[in-house]
């Protein structure tokens, strides 16, 4: 089904495959010790772990048309009992995206390709690096921040700060890098420089 979601030429088939795939994935994750299973044969679904392996994130996209993509995902915590947080793509309903804090129920949908943990005064947080097909002419890369409060994932935190003369002039909770669909842009964390590039 994941292959059909990505490759079927008929839109209705891609939607139907998505509807069938999601409950199958949830069923597989309900098996005991499912966190230890790496799903290496699962195509077209990104599975990312932070360095501490406290959770993992499944993400994938559904191509609707040249100007529309739907994103799907879930966070699985590394616990004995299944602790699965659905990611519900609500980017169309979000305003001031770079300045808004959201939860897993109002997620800026993307396919994640890297997670990097860091410590903050409020506790452990993680940078998420993702790709958004966005539109026919433009693509986006996103750097988001995730932390956990109880059994909820919180996205966005004011760690992207601009300063002028020692004063904070702007605090963003996530970064969006928009670029032409004909361009290639790298947005990731460089372990050697210990910086976002």
N, C-alpha and C positions, 0 to 999 in steps of 0.2 A: 504493500500500500504506500509506503514512503516513496518508492520509485514512481508510482503512478501520480502521486501528489506533485512531484517535480516535473514529470515528463509527459503525462498524457496531454494530447492536443485539444481535448474537449473539456471545456470549463466545468460542466456538470459532473464529469468523471473525476476531476480533481477535487471538487467539493465532496462528492460521495466518498472518495478514498480517505479524505481527511476525517469525515464523520466516523468511518470504520476504524481508522488507525488509532485515534485517541483512546477509545475504551480498551483496545487491545494492549496499548502501552501501559495503561493504568493497571490492567489485569496482570501483566507481567511483573510490574513493580510491587504487586501485593504478595508475591512469593517471598518466603523467608530468606533473609540475607540478600535481597535483590540489589542492595547498594554495592555489593561486591561484584556483581555481574557487569561487565564493561560494554556490552552491546556492540562489539566490534563489527558485526555483520550488518548492523542497522545503517542503511544508507540515507544520506540527505538530512540527517538530524544531527545537529551539533550538540555534543555532550561535553561540558566544561567543568573542571574541578579547580577549586583554589588549592594553594600549596598545602593547607592543613587538612584537606579532604573532609571538612565538616558538613559539606553539602555538595550537590552537583546540579547543574542547570541544563535542562533539555530545551532546545529551541529549534524551530523550523518555520519556513514560510510557505504560503500558498499564493502562487501567482494567479491573480484574478484577471487582470488585463494590463496593458502597457502602462497604465497610470495607477494601478492599485495592487497592493500586496496585503495579505492578512498574515499576522504573526501569531504563533502558538508556542506555548512552553509550559514548563513546570519546574519547580525546585524540589528536589528530594533531599531531605535532611539525612545525615548519617546516624540513624537511630535504629534500635532493634525493631520497634513497631514502625510501620510505614507512616512517614510524616511527609505528605506531598502537598505543596502549595501551588495551585494553578496560576498561570500567568495569563491575564485577560487583557488583550490589546485594546487600549482606549485612546490611542494617540490622536485620533480625529476629534476627540472631545476635550483634549488638553489645550490650554492657552498658556502663553509664556512658558513654554516647555523647558527652557534652560533654567528657570527659576522656581519651578514647582516641585514639591515633594509629593510622591504618590505611593501607592501600595501595590502588591501583586494583583489586586483587583482593578487597578487603573494603571496599567503598565504601558510604557513607551516601547512598543514591540520592535524587536530586532533579533537577528541571529547572532549570538555571541560567539566570539572566536578566542577570547582570552579572559582570565580572571586573575587579578593580583590583589592579595590581601595587604592591609596596612593597619597600624594602630592609631587611634585618635583619642582625645581626652574622653570621649563618650564610649570608648570600647572598640572592638574589632570591626572594621569595615572592609569592603572589597570594591576595587575598581572593576567595572565590566566594560569590555570593548566589544562593540557590535556593529553590524552592517544592516542598513535599511535601504531596500530598493527604491523607495520613495515615489519616483515618477519616471515618465519616459525620458525626460531630459536631464534630470538630476538624481543623484544618489546621496546618501548620507552615511557617515560613520558617527557612532555615538559613544561617548565615554560617560557611563552612569556610575552611581555609587549605590551599593546595596548593604543594608544592615538588617538585623532582625530584632523585633520587639515582640516578645511572647511568641505566638504562632502566626506572626505576620511578617512579611518581607516589606521593608521600607526602601524605596528608591529615591535617590537624590539627597544630597547633603552639601552644604556650602563649603566645599573644599577647593573650589576653583576661584581663586581670589586675585583681583588686580589691585595693585597699590600705586599710589602717586605721592611722592614726598613723605613716605612712611605711613600714609593714611589709606585705609581700604576704600576704594572707589567703586568696586563691583564684586558681588559674590554670586557665583553661579552654582547651581546644584547638579548640573550635568552639562556636558559640552556636545554640541552638534556641529559637525563639519560637513557642509554641503558642497558638492562638486559636480561637474559635468559628467554625464553618463559616458562620455568619450574619454574621460580622464581616469587615471589610477592614483589613488591617494592612500598612503600608509598612515595608520593611526594605531599605535600599540605602545607597550611598555618595554623600554630597553633596559634589560637587567644590568648591563655593563655600566651604562650611564646613570642608572637608577632614576629614570625620567621618562615621561610620556613623549614619544616622538611621532 
